[in-house]
Amino acid sequence: MKYDFNQIVRREGTNSVKYDMREKVFGQGNVIPLWVADMDFSTPDFIRKAVIKRAKHHVYGYSFRGEGWYSSIIKWFKEQHNWEIEKDQIVFSPGIVPAINLCVQAFTKEGEGVIVQPPVYYPFFSAVEHNNRKLVLNPLKLENGRLCFDFDDLERKIKTQQPKMLLLCSPHNPGGSVWTREELQSLADICIQNKVLIISDEIHCDLVLYGNKHIPMATLSKAVANHTVACVAPSKTFNLAGMATSSVIIPNEELRERFEESIERVHVGMGNVFGNVASEAAYKHGAAWLKQLLKYIESNIDHTIAFLEHNTPVIKAIRPEATYMVWLDCRKLDMPDDELWKFMIHEAGVGLNRGDMFGKGGEGFLRMNVACPRITLDVALSNIRKAIRKET
Ligand SMILES: Cc1ncc(COP(=O)(O)O)c(C=O)c1O
């Protein structure tokens, strides 16, 4: 079956964060929303059908995740990522951000240090700070158009600040780096030697582009698996974020028990009946759809990069190896972050994420979500070109 990613799906009036919160976030209800990480493509038909079938039943009472929920996850990660997950290693979480917060609570004490590698998905910072832990920053370096780890700085920070945990974003958001086996092994070696627990957020692991390969942290070795808590979900891959259904993979039994206790303490382990059904359908039937999606995203990224190079070379796009986020280097425009963001809203009518919200190294950047029909992207790019040409 051929899927049509060019189709425009009207999302206004559905309480969509991306659309219906524009007035609140951007001060203008009509910007082209290329910001928060969800896609404008239809959630695939095989998922909608499964949810509709369940919705036709007359009772939506308490439910648990059946055998199919687990086996679909196990099969997906084996086939897509060559990752052997055992059923009892899988713990449900109503989202990855909640899971990261619960990890911080379960595995560190107040005042202890947690390493975060900016520029990075901003809820990592609040997961540390709102839980009264100490942020230890190990900024990434931009080298030849790719965000990379800074291992020297990491070792220095570990020596001087003795953090207990590292929050890894793999693949990386907003830079789109797919960490290589060597990079992950070096990071893991340092963490294991220094007893720094790795929380590996792999929510973007299926959205890997241009022949790159995602290496799940836990597949490096048994030792690394024992030292890693991995977070995965169908939400980004299949446009299911509103279903609030994800999994935490914890091979180490003692860590798993501690995590489960912390989930139990706040009683959020139930999940919801539709999320369970959607997740199972996605992982069972999603491989062919995903292949086509990735081709469409690659072509939107290629198009964006070529357009900017040709029309507004003052903005330099970092080509992502994964995700549908393009990290735009706007430093040559020489505008303070607030001005840059507002310039895109008011002069181009485009709503983007400001780079400085991702922390150190994000200043002068913008994040653009290109998971939308080409026509939407084209209007946004053309508006940006007109706005920049007037300005420069
Ligand atoms: C790296 C990363 N982790 C987690 C999330 C959100 O996860 P959830 O909605 O399951 O809390 C996002 C969403 O953009 C993300 O990019």
The ligand as an ORCA input file, in Angstrom:
! r2SCAN-3c Opt
* xyz 0 1
  C      14.087     13.257     23.278
  C      12.647     13.270     23.675
  N      12.254     12.599     24.773
  C      10.970     12.584     25.164
  C      10.000     13.271     24.452
  C       8.579     13.290     24.926
  O       8.199     12.085     25.441
  P       6.766     11.843     26.118
  O       5.760     12.628     25.323
  O       6.580     10.383     26.024
  O       6.875     12.324     27.523
  C      10.369     13.980     23.312
  C       9.366     14.746     22.558
  O       9.671     15.570     21.755
  C      11.720     13.973     22.905
  O      12.136     14.614     21.819
*
